[in-house]
Amino acid sequence: MIGTKPVWACAISLALYLVPGLARGVQSAPPADRAAAGRIVRYENEHSDAHVEPARMDGQPGLAVVFAGTKDLHYYAREETVPSPGLQLKVEASSSGVEFGKPVFPQWQTFVDSAGKTVEVYAGDFRVFVPIRKPAAATPTNAQITARIRGIACTSQLCLPPFDRTLTVTVDLGTMSTWPQLSPPTITPPAIAQPTIPAHGTALYYLLAVLAGLSINLMPCVLPVLPLILLRLIDQSKRAGGRRLASGLAFSAGVVGFFAVFALVSAIINLTTGAVLDLNSLFRYPGAVIVLFLAIVFFGLVMLDVVTLSLPSAITSRQGVTSGIAGSAGMGFFAGVLSTPCSGALLGFVLVWAQTQPLLVSSTAIVLMGVGMALPYAVLVLVPSLIDRIPKPGHWMEVFKKSTAFLLFFIAVKLTLAALPKDRLLNVLTYGIVFSFCAWMWGKWVDFSTPASRRWTIRTTAVLIAAGGGLWLLPMPGRSAETAIDWQPYDAKLVQQAVSQNRPVLLDFMADWCTNCKIVDRKVYHDPDVARLIRAKGVLAIKADTTVIDYPATKDLQQVYGEAGNVPVNVVLLPDGSQEKLRGIFDKGQLVQILNRLPEATAHGGEEKLDHNPKSG
């Protein structure tokens, strides 16, 4: 069903038409009412459309957002089972002078995803009802209402990019009593699925927990940190017996400490929500992924001697042993963090079982996994003769340590690539460079001989640059309903069809590597006035991606629109056949001036339904 080269495509069409009467011959709404319709998502033969119509439920007026689509394409119903937080299906309505209540969703269906997990979804044909509370006295009879639909759609094979669609409908609020009546759905609460696990003794599962933790040391995600561990163990082997033992056990305690923290968080979540948490859950939260990415990059910089980890001399002069213990414990905790994305089948089995047991039993099992992971290092510390078999220190250790830094950078990027969407990934990687520069300022621009005032000035500057860069690059970009523009991917046939119907078209020629394009997007297309005008004038908004040389938009930018190839270039195709071009970074007032000359959208102008089968570049 799925081709060898999946085509990521998503299209939406808007149409304005009179609401048809009911099949029984009863008119569903006055002729003045109109329904908004459009494509929500599409992938190959799978699709889902939606339209908005006035309706009533339990005597309360509102809007019915009616979905129609294929069965395999589904939306997620519950936040607890959605692939990424916040991407469950959401429906909102807004209009000047009208207040809306909480949407009423139908009964969900169960769906077994590709990982064998049963999840609650909405699929095929269903409707969501958004109730209208009492409109304000000054609200016009004919109200323009915007329905916003957000979420992520998946098939049995893959998930499509998150979507954000808006549909607009004009209704006559004076005839609410005549709107068709809907039956309220019957919602069955989800049962908390308990894994079926053989009923063996608890002691056996405790043993499995230790073995699962022991196996973590062979996981690919932990391998890059093993050289750091070995170097620390070699260094510890040179110390006196008491210091060696204390530092080695501190490392083991750091490993166990991570699993203890995880057990605490798991217990809190399980008691409050009933959800079963696994180690991979960490990577479902972009914020946690970013923190982990920066932590791994930081440790890589430490391996390159860009930054030196040490406590202030005032502390180390009195507590020299403490700094070694703290460093060892921190390294152990870090090794536990790195183990999270590589939990194997045995580890996952024990973890799921643990969270179905009483609190004391489950917490003990999770902590025992940490004991299993820390066990080899504790043995090496307790039997120092084993460390003697490691080659003697020399130049190879310095090369080995610096090589480890690049392994850590590889792991950092690998984790980030797998967990973050493309647009955010670029910002996070860019901030990684800013963060590394600031760490270099902190560690190499000054030393202990630098005057205190200059040292703190430089380091304060490094912190301010890091903080400013983080505030600029790391926040998740979001758009409100007022700033949402329904961008379509570039398709020459779609553009030609709109032009033939005298519909204005806005072409934003951009590229992923184009910094000025992102500035235009933020300064102009995130502006509520611009977004409102584009919707009001019925403009077909096209994102013309020229990132790669053989993309259709790249070729047409030169061959059809006569541009040299530099982006950003914004082209407005007017209904009279003329064009307006805005090159480079421009002010929103220039685009607003062009849009203001366009007529308001009509049923045969701005929101005519278009046949759209987009092709990605």
N, C-alpha and C positions, 0 to 999 in steps of 0.2 A: 504493500500500500504506500510505503514511503520510498521515494526515489533515492538513488545513491548520492545525489547532490541536492539536498533539500533547499527549496527556494523560500527564503524568509520574505513573505509578502503579507501585507495587511491593508485592506482597502475599506473605505466607508463612503456611502453615497447618501445625500440628503434629498428628500422629496417632500413637497407640500401638496396635499390633496385633500378632498372632502372626505370626511369619515363616512364609510358606507353604512347602510342600515343593517339591522340584524337579519339573520336568515329567515326569521319568522315574519318579516315584513314590518317590524317595529323600528322606527328610526332611532339610532343610538345617540345621536347628538344633532343639534341644530346645524343647518348648512354653514353657518358662520364658523363652526369649529373645524379645525384641521388637525391632521395627525402627522407627526414627524417620523420618518423612517430612514434606516440606513444600515449599511454593513458594519458590523462590529469587528469581527475577525474572519480571516480566511486563510487556509493552508491546503494547497492542492484541492482534493475533493471535499474537504471538511470546511464548513462555514457556519456562521451564526449571525443572523440579522436581528434587528429590533425596531419596533416602532412604538410611539407614544400616543395614547388616546385617553380621553376623559372617561371616568367610571366612578362607581360608588361601591363601598363595601361596608356592610352593617349600617347602612343609612348615612355614612360619611362620604362626602365627595373627595375625589382625588384624581391622580393620574395612574394609569396602568401602563407600565413599560413591558411590552409583549415581545418575548424572544422566540425566534423560530430558527432551528438549525439542525444539523446532523447529530446523531447520538454520540459518536466517538469524541467529538469536540466538547469539552466541558469546562465550566468555571468552578472554582473552589467555594464551598459554602461556609467553612469554618476556619478561623484564623489558626486554630491548633494544628490543622493538617495541611495548610497551604505551603507550597515549596519555599516561599520567602515571606517574612512577616509583612502584614499590611496589604497583601495582594489578593485577598479573598474578594469576591464580587461585591461591589459597592454601588448603590444607586442613590443619587441625591437630586433634588429639584429646587429651583430657585426662581423667583420672580419678584419684581418690585411691588411692594405692598401686600404680598401673600406669604403667609407663614406655613411651612410644611412640617408634618410630623415624621416620626420614625418609619422607614419603609417596612412593609410587610412582605417577607419572602415566602415562597412556597415550601412544601416539604421537599427536602433534598433526596437525592438518590445516592446509593453506595456504588463506588467504583474501585476496582482493584488496579492500582497503577503498575508500572513496569517493574517496580521493586517488590511487588507482592503485597503492598500495604493497602488496606481498605480505607478509603477516604470518602467524605461526604461532598457531593458535587451537585451542580445544576447542569442539566444537559438537555438537548433537543428543544422541545416547545414548553415554555413556562412563562409566567408573568410575575412581575413585582409591583405591588400597589404602594403608592406614596400618598398618604392622606393629606388633604388640605384643611388646615385649621381656618377659623373664621377670618376672611380677608378684612383688611383695614377699610374703614368707611370711604376713604378717598381712592380706593383701587378702581381702575377703569373696568367696565363690564368685559371688554375684550382684553384679556391679559396674555402677554407673551411669556411662556414658561419654558425654561431650559432644564432639560434632564441630563445629568452628567453620569456616565457609566464608566467605572474603573475596575481594574483587576488584571488577572492573567488567565489565559485560556491554554489548555493543554489537550493533546490527543493521547492515545495509549502508548505512543512512541516518544513524544517530545513535548516540551513546553514552548510556546511562542513568546515573543517579547511582550512585556506588560503594555496595556493599552489604556487610553484615556479618551473617551468619545463624548460628544455633546450632541443632543438632539433638541430642536426647538419646535414648539407647537403653540398655536394661538387658540385659546378657548373662550367661550362666552360664559363668564361666571354667573350671569343672570339666569342661566338655564340649568344650573347644577342639579335641580330636582328631577330632571328628565334623563340624566345620564344613566347608562345601563348598569345593572346591579351585578356585582361579582360575589361569589361565595368565599368566605374566609377559609384559608387553608388549615388543615389539621397537622400540627407539628408534633412529631415524635422525638423526644430528647435523645441524643446519641448515647448509646451504651458504651461505657469505657471498656475497650477491648483488653482482655487479660490474656497474655500469651499462654499457649498450652505447652507446659513443660513437665517432663516426667517427674513423678512424685518420689524422688530419692531423698536421702537424708541431707540435712543442712550441712553436715561436715563435708560431704562430697562436693558441694557447691563452693564451700570455703576453699577446698583444695584446688578446684577449677579456677577460682578467682586468683589464687597465687600463681598458678601456671599461666593464666591469661596475662597477668602483669609481667611475668618472666618473659613471655613471648614478645612483649612490646619492644624489648631491646633489639629485636631483629627486624622491626618495622622500618620501611624506607624513610619515614619522616624523622626517625630518631638517629639514623646513621650519621647525618652531618654534625650532630652535637657530640658524638662519641669521641672524636679527637680532643675536644675541649675537656671531656671527662678524664680521658687518659692523661692529658697533660697535667691536670690538677692532681690526679692520683700519683703520678711520678713525682711531682713537687712535694706532695704530702709524705712520700716514702722517705724523704731526706730529713724529716723533722723528728724530734724526740717522740718517744712512744705515746705520751699523753696528748700532745698536740696533734700528732698524726691521727690518733683514734678519734679525738673530738672533731677534727675537720672532716674526716671521712664519714663519721656518723651524721654530721650536720648535712652533708650532701644527701645521704639516704633519707634523712628526715625531711629535706626539701621536696624530694620525690613523693614521699608519703603525704606531705602537707598539701600538695596539689590535689591529690585524690580525696583527701579529707575535706578540702574546700568544695570540691565537686560533689561529694556526698551530701554536704550541708545544703548546697543550692538545689540538688536533686530532691532532697527531702522536703524543702520548702515548696517547690513547684508541685510535687506530687500531692502534698497535703492540701494545697490551696486550689489546685485545678484538676487534679486527678490524672494529669498528663504524665507519660513516661518519657524521661529525658535520656538521650544518649550522648556520647562524647562528641559526635559530629554536629550536635545542635549548636555548638559554639560558632560554626561556620555558616549558620543561617542568619546571623546578625552582622550586617556590614560594619557596624561600629566596632564589634569585637575583632573582626578580620583586620581592620585598619590598625587597631592597637597592636595586634599580634605581628602584623607586617612591620611596623615601626620598631617593635621590640627585637625582632630577628635582625633587621638592618642594623640596629644599634649594637647588638652583639657581634655582628660582622665587622663593624668599625672598630670594636674593641680588639678583635683578632688582628686587625691591620695596624694596631697601635695608634689609631687616630684619636682615640679616647682612652684614658687610663682610669680604671675603676679603683678608687681608693677612698678611705675615710679621711677627714681632716686630721692634721698632725696632732691637734690638741686632744683628739680622741685616741688615735693610734698610739700615742706615747704612753697612755695609761692602760689601753686595752688592745694590745697588739694581737692577742689571740682572737679577740672578738671579731675583728675585721676579716680574718681568715674564715672563721665560722660563718659569718654573714654571707661572704662571697660563695662559700660552698653550698650553703642552704639555698641561696638564690639560683645557683647553677642547677641544683637538683630540681627546684620548682620549674625552671625553664625547660628542663628535659621532659618533665611531665606535661607541660603545655604543648610541646612539639609532638607528643604522642597522640594528641587528640584526633587528627585527621586520618590516622592509620589504624584505627581499632579493627581488628580482624573478626572473623566469625565467632571464635571462641570467646573473645572479649565482649562482643555484642551480646552473645547468649547469656553470659554470666550477668552482665549489666542489666538486661531486661528482667531476668529472673529476680535479681536483687531488689528491683523497684516494685515487685509484686508481693514482697514479704513485709513483715512488721518492720517498723522504723529501725530498731536496734540491729536486726539481722541484715537489712539492706545496707545500712551504713557500714557495718563491719565488713561485708563482702566487698564493697567499693574500696575501703581503706586497704583491705588485703591485696587488692590488685596493685596498689602502690607499693605495698611490702614486697610483692613478687618482682616488680620492676627494679626496686632498690636492692634486692638481695645480692646480685652479683657484685655490686660495688662494696657492699658491707663485707662480703667474704674477702675481697681484695685488701680491704683496710685491715681486717682482723688477721689476715695471713700475708704479711708484707713480703714474704719470700716469693710470692707469685708475681709481684710487681718487678722483682729483679730480672725476670725473664724478658721484660720489655727492653728494647735496645737502649743503650746509654744515651744521656742527653748530648746534643751536639747541634751542628748547623741544620741537620735534618729536622729538628724540632721547630726551628724558626720557619722553615719552608712549609712544614706540615701545618703549623698554626695559621699562617697567612693563606694557605690554600683552603683551609677550613672557612675562611671569611667568604670566599667566592661560592662555596657550597651553601653557606647560609643565605647569601643573596639569591641564589637559585631557588632555594626553598621558599624564601619570602615572596618572590615573584610568582612561583608556581601556585602557592596558596591563594594569592590575590587574584590571579587570572581565573582561578576556578570559582571564586566566590563573588566577584563583583561584576556588575554590568559594565559594558564597554565604556560609556561616557564617564562613569565614575572612576573606572580603572585608570584612565589616562590622567585624571587629576591626582589620584593617589600616588601613582608612579612619579608624577612631577613633584609632588610634595616630598617623596622619598629623597629626591635630589636636594631639595631645599633643606630638609632635615639633616642630611649628611653634611651639607656645607656648614650648617650651624654647629653640628657636633665637631667638625674640624676646627671652626673658630674657637669653640670652647676648649678643645684639647691641645691645639697646636699653636695658636696665636699667642699664648701666654705660657709661662712656667713659674716655678717657685721663686725665681729671681725677679719676676716682673713686679713693679710697685703695685701695692694693693689697689690704689685708686684706678690705675689703668687696667688691671686685671678684671676688676668688677665692671668697669665701663664696657670692655670688650664682651664679657660674658653676658651682661645685661642686654647688649645689642643683639647677641646671638639668640637669646631667649625671645626678644621682641620680634625678630625676623621669623623665628620658628612659629611663634603664636600667630603673627599676622598672616603668614603663609597658610597655616592651618585653617584659620577663619575664612580665608578666601577660597581654598581648594578643596577642603574636606567635607563641608556640609552637603547633604543630599539635596540636589536641585529639585524644586517642586513648583508646581503651578496651581493657582487657584482656578475656580471656574471662570473668573473674569479674565484671566490671562491665557486661557487654553485656546490653542489654535489647532484645528483639525488638519494637520499636515498629511499629505499623501506622497508616496514615493514617486519618483519621476517615471512617467510613461508618456511617450510622444503621442500615442493614439488617444489617451485620455485628454491631453492638452488640446489636440486637434478637435476632439468631440466637443469640448467646452467652448472653444472658439467658434465652432459652427453653430452653436446655440446662443451666441452673443453673450456668453458668460465671461466675466473678467477672470483673468488668471494671474496669480503671483508666483513667480519662479525664483526660489532662493538657491542660487548656485553656490555650494559650499563644499568643504572637504574636512575630514576628521583632523588633518594636520594643520588646518588653517586657524591661527590664533585670532585674526581679525574677524573671521566668521563667527566665532564664539562671542566676541564683543558685540557684534551686530545683533546676534540672537538675544543676548542679555539686555542690551540697551533699548532695542526696538521691539522685538517680538515677544518679550516678557511684559511689555507695557499694556495695561488694561485698555487704554484708549485705542491702540492699534488693533488688539484682538477683537474688541467690540466692533470696530469699523469693518474688519474683514468678515465677521459674521453677518453684520447688518447689510452689507453690500453684496452678500452672496458670492464672495471671491473664492475661487478654487485655489487653495494654497498648496504648493508643490515644493518639497525638499528635493532639489536636484543635486544628488551626491556625485562629486567629481573626484573622490579620494583616489581612485585608481584610473589609469590611463584608458582602459578599455571599457569603462562604464558608459552606458548610453548617454548620460547627461554630459560627460566629459567631451564626447564627440560632438554632440549637438550644440554645446556652448560655442564652439568654433564654427561648425558647418552651418548651423541654422540661425544662430543669434549673432554671429560675426564678431565674437570676442576673442582676444588673444589667448585666453586660458587662465588669466589671473582671477582669483576669487578673494573676497566675495563679490558677486555680481547679482543684483536683484533686478528682474525684468517683470514689468507689469504689462500684460496684454489687455488692451482696452477693447470694449465691445465695438468701437468704430473701426477696428483693424490697426490702430496705431500702437506704438510701444513707448514705454517710459523705462529708462534704465538708471539704476542707482549703483555706482561702482564704489568699492572700498567701504570704509566706515562712514556711515551717513547718519544724519539726525532724524529722529522719528517724525519731525515736522514735515520733512520732505515727502515721506510716504503718506502721511495723513493728508497732505495737500492733494496728492494724486487720488487717494481713495475718496475724498470728499466730493470730487467731481463725478463720481459714479452714481447712478440711480440706486434707490433702495431695492433690495432683493424682492422678487415677485415669484409666484408659483411657476412662471415660465422663464424666469431669469436666473436668479442666484441659486435656487435650490432645486433645479431640475435633476431628476435621477439620471445618473450616467452609468453605462455598462463599463465596468472596470475590471480588468484582469491584469493587475500589475506584474511586471517582471523586475526582479531585483538585478542590480548590476553585479 
